[in-house]
Amino acid sequence: CPREFGQTSAPGEIKMDYSDIQTIEHDVLVVGAGGAGIRAAIECASGGLSTGIISKSLLGKAHTVMAEGGIAASLGNVDSRDNWKIHFRDTMRGGKFLNQWRMAELHAKQAPDRVRELEEWGAVFDRTDKGLINQRNFGGHRYPRLAHVGDRTGLEIIRTLQDFCVHHGISTHMECTGLDIILDEGKVSGLLAYWRETGRFVLFKAKAIILATGGGGKAWKVTSNSWEYTGDGLGMAYRAGAELMDMEFTQFHPTGMVWPPSVKGILVTEGVRGDGGVLLNSEGERFMFNYIPEKFASETADTEEEASRWLDGDREARRPPELLTRDVVARAIKKEVEAGRGSPNGGAFLDIASRRPAEFIKKKLPSMYHQFKELAEIDITEEPMEVGPTLHYFMGGIRVNSDSQQTNVPGLFACGECAGGMHGANRLGGNSLSDLLVFGKLAGDGAANYINSLTGQLKCGNEEVGKIIKDATDILNREEGKNPYLVHEELQSIMQTFVSIVRTGEELEAGLDKLQELKADIKKVSAHASAQYNPGWNEALDLKNLIVTAEAVTRAALIRQESRGAHTRLDFAGEHEEGLEYNIVIKRTDSGMSAEKVKRENPPKELADIGFASLAELEGGEIGA
Ligand code: FAD
């Protein structure tokens, strides 16, 4: 029982023998059972490594299962002009050219193979009339590119991966939360976790660890993320000495539910707009036509003619302005609300009812139909939805090598949403699911290569294990202290108020001060004494990751003095040329968290040529390999 450990060990005199703790040994331990984690585990197990996955919740309940719209890959099934170079170019443009060039290249090149592989493993995607995998339009993608299964794509992906994983002899340890990574002379040697049901600790000995824990949306009040997304991977990596990058880029998805209050933030897929839905203000105006900046139109449209049709407000333009990138649409909704043209509950109207027949809506968007029917008593085939921005996704995350996904800590790898670099300043819809599969596989390869080159034995030191246990059990042993739920609420309210969709230096400074004060409260949280079935204790343990996440975002946002992609500074309008020259990297130092600008390498010429090419050059195959 954790309480005993806590009672018998005092700071500086950890003499306990932890050899009676349950110990499980694997070559590789994957933390997180979403798309990235399972795909990484499959790669490790296929290479003959003993592989385990731990997951905070039940297998199959990760964020990946919630993904609705689809997975982006240039299969060219709906428009044969599509190819990896155009996907790469769209991704770089969406990310405001701050993406790691090599990651965006690997992603665009390998995504089609990962989708076909899923199909071979049993995923059943929607089909075109010719029987090919169907693809739909999504914001920022030049051609219909998202392979999908209605609006339940994530469910099909996770079902397929899970089946494959279970039949590959991978050990899955469910409802088991990782607390901290253990190092032996700077190299990964294991991880301490606890079973959520019993509260008992479990030591995983492993030669390599792959973090695939998803994002940290629960640091905000209004979010599409579920309870698991408390930035655990970010916190664990940071404490182990790994670096975080691009943390200032947090994506606010433009369309979350705004009513009723209990479901505020739940996602309304971009698929609604991809399949023809339009945004209206309270005056019935399709306001997105007023938010296409000239520079944006010329950058995003592929021909001058298209750019001028947009700017002239041509309602029949091939790509509707509702499908501009998420940052642009989210800010437009915010402005409409501020101008007093919002919907009754502080959002905008999303109307597909008057644009598509009821049967089409029910067939293409069944989850949305049921979601609104059940949660808001609205029939979306007859009336518009009310939607508004919701914190959705972390572009930033753990800094990794683009090819191997290894961090600067030997043996520590990261992939999926918890890793940074791939999406730059803004992610295009559909590019996360493909990211999970591409980089999940590469992380598995990276870990296998690392293990093959390892020599000597690794140990999990008593002292390190003892320190993690003591930190965790102190919460149970405090006679009184702060309520972890109230502390979490306070953290969410700070982030919602001071580190929101648009930011100023003054607000960020104020937010940072408040987070510093909150750190003191987090050190004093307490939960009732038994570790068994103790949600208060679970919540308290999450706080130390949430605060790392929140502080990292705020510090990075303060340093980036420009507006780029998802990061908007009211006091520094527009993109600055210098902004492209660095990434902001977060590290743990003896004096606390440091955030600094780290110079970016110049892109290889062949990739720069593709990134900045015109569409005609790419379609004609004149540029790039
Ligand atoms: P997740 O799927 O989030 O899995 C994380 C795993 O880590 C979970 O198993 C969790 O239990 C585990 N975990 C966390 N902390 C710990 C810990 N301490 N110990 C042990 N385990 C831990 N993207 C697209 O590309 N297309 C879409 O259509 C799309 N739709 C979306 C719809 C919604 C509603 C949401 C929320 C997201 C959507 N996204 C979409 C984004 C995409 O789904 C996520 O970015 C992606 O699934 C993240 O996958 P992941 O494998 O990195 O992490």
Residues whose N, C-alpha, C, O or C-beta is under 5 A from the ligand:
A	BS01	FAD	V31 G32 A33 G34 G35 A36 G37 I54 S55 K56 S57 A62 H63 T64 M66 A67 E68 G69 G70 C176 T177 G178 A212 T213 G214 S224 N225 E228 D232 L267 C415 G416 E417 C418 G429 G430 N431 S432 L433 S434 L436
